[in-house]
Amino acid sequence: MGTKSRERLFGSEIRASAARAVEARRKADALACEAWTKRMLGYGGPAQPSPMLGDALNAGYRYLEVKCQGCELHSTVDLTIIRRPKETTPIHELERAMRCKDCSALRGYPYKRGHLVALRPTPIGPTSPPRVVKQLQIALAMLGYKVGEPDGVYGEKTRKAVLAFQKKLKLERDGLVGAKTARAINKALRQQANQES
């Protein structure tokens, strides 16, 4: 008479429990990221306490929206490229390391005055808040792109204007405003302002 192995007796139950635990953690991480984002958007802070970098990535919040205090440029930072420990680094600790390339070049020293705005699953695009999209539409209109009336809705006209801008500057054409596209828009606005004055 043979005996059944422990793997055969308990293996499927253990694997099912582990899968439920992973899903529960992902949901808990997503709720923590949503709560932090709503607090930042609603009250403007405080940034502490915040989810860990690894928790945000686990929940699918890959991008951090940052606003420069100098030029008020909104841009998104890809959290996967940050060279810090993912499990032990809180999001709010990234604030002191954020610097605006344009403001730093203008001042001649690293300008670290970034303000954390929100965690996002995608870069600035159709799911972004209306106030951010409206700022983008105004900037694109100032650069001569047809976006219609700035209404805060990331519609087809806004997407086409972003694609046209990306094509003109030979940037990756995805219709979304990531960090490179945001910096290029800011740089173009500065050049236009310098030419007018």
Stockholm file with secondary structure:
# STOCKHOLM 1.0

chainA/1-197         MGTKSRERLFGSEIRASAARAVEARRKADALACEAWTKRMLGYGGPAQPSPMLGDALNAGYRYLEVKCQGCELHSTVDLTIIRRPKETTPIHELERAMRCKDCSALRGYPYKRGHLVALRPTPIGPTSPPRVVKQLQIALAMLGYKVGEPDGVYGEKTRKAVLAFQKKLKLERDGLVGAKTARAINKALRQQANQES
#=GR chainA/1-197 SS CCCCCHHHHHHHHHHHHHHHHHHHHHHHHHHHHHHHHHHHHHHCCCCCSCCBHHHHHHTTCCEEEEEETTTCCEEEEEGGGCCSCTTTCBGGGGGGGCCCHHHHHHHTSCCCCEEEEEEESSSBSTTSCHHHHHHHHHHHHHTTCCCCSCCSCCCHHHHHHHHHHHHHTTCCCSSSBCHHHHHHHHHHHHHHHHHHC
#=GC SS_cons         CCCCCHHHHHHHHHHHHHHHHHHHHHHHHHHHHHHHHHHHHHHCCCCCSCCBHHHHHHTTCCEEEEEETTTCCEEEEEGGGCCSCTTTCBGGGGGGGCCCHHHHHHHTSCCCCEEEEEEESSSBSTTSCHHHHHHHHHHHHHTTCCCCSCCSCCCHHHHHHHHHHHHHTTCCCSSSBCHHHHHHHHHHHHHHHHHHC
//
